[in-house]
Amino acid sequence: MFLMQKSTEKLVEVLSLTDLFNPNHEKIVGRFHAGEEMQDPEKFSKGDMQFPSGEELPRCWLDSHYREG
């Protein structure tokens, strides 16, 4: 799955979907999708990610208390 980093507007290939879907994890492991060579994996803040279309991530992926309010 690919997401876009808001601060740089670069595509990031998500390598840890479990972390992405878990609202208790604030970071995901991924790598920039740029150039011809594979980039090294690094950690990204989920709060700085969005879908390539510009849509925000679902609240249930970010907030473990999303049902409370």
C-alpha positions as CSV (number, residue, x, y, z in Angstrom):
1,M,0.0,0.0,0.0
2,F,1.2,3.5,-0.8
3,L,0.5,6.6,1.2
4,M,1.8,10.2,0.8
5,Q,3.8,12.0,3.4
6,K,2.1,15.4,3.9
7,S,5.2,17.4,4.7
8,T,7.1,16.3,1.6
9,E,4.3,15.1,-0.7
10,K,6.4,12.0,-1.5
11,L,5.0,8.5,-1.9
12,V,5.8,6.1,0.9
13,E,5.4,2.3,0.5
14,V,4.0,1.0,3.8
15,L,5.8,-2.1,4.9
16,S,4.0,-2.6,8.2
17,L,0.2,-2.8,7.6
18,T,-0.4,-4.1,11.1
19,D,1.1,-0.9,12.5
20,L,-0.9,1.2,10.1
21,F,-4.2,-0.3,11.1
22,N,-3.4,-0.4,14.9
23,P,-4.5,2.9,16.5
24,N,-2.1,2.3,19.4
25,H,1.0,2.6,17.1
26,E,2.0,6.1,16.2
27,K,4.6,5.2,13.6
28,I,4.7,2.9,10.6
29,V,7.7,1.3,8.8
30,G,7.9,2.2,5.2
31,R,10.2,3.5,2.5
32,F,10.1,6.4,0.0
33,H,9.1,5.3,-3.5
34,A,11.5,7.4,-5.6
35,G,14.2,6.8,-8.0
36,E,15.2,3.5,-9.6
37,E,16.8,1.9,-6.5
38,M,14.8,0.7,-3.4
39,Q,15.2,3.1,-0.5
40,D,16.0,1.9,3.0
41,P,13.1,1.4,5.4
42,E,12.5,4.0,8.0
43,K,9.8,5.0,10.5
44,F,7.2,7.6,9.6
45,S,4.6,9.3,11.8
46,K,1.1,8.2,10.9
47,G,-0.1,11.8,11.7
48,D,2.0,12.9,8.7
49,M,0.5,10.5,6.3
50,Q,-2.5,10.7,3.9
51,F,-3.8,8.8,0.9
52,P,-2.3,9.9,-2.4
53,S,-5.7,11.3,-3.3
54,G,-5.3,13.8,-0.5
55,E,-7.8,12.1,1.7
56,E,-7.0,11.8,5.4
57,L,-6.4,8.4,7.1
58,P,-9.5,6.9,8.9
59,R,-9.8,8.1,12.5
60,C,-9.9,4.4,13.7
61,W,-6.3,4.0,12.4
62,L,-5.1,7.0,14.4
63,D,-7.2,7.2,17.6
64,S,-7.9,4.2,19.9
65,H,-10.8,6.1,21.5
66,Y,-12.5,7.0,18.2
67,R,-15.8,5.5,19.4
68,E,-15.9,7.6,22.6
69,G,-16.6,10.9,21.0
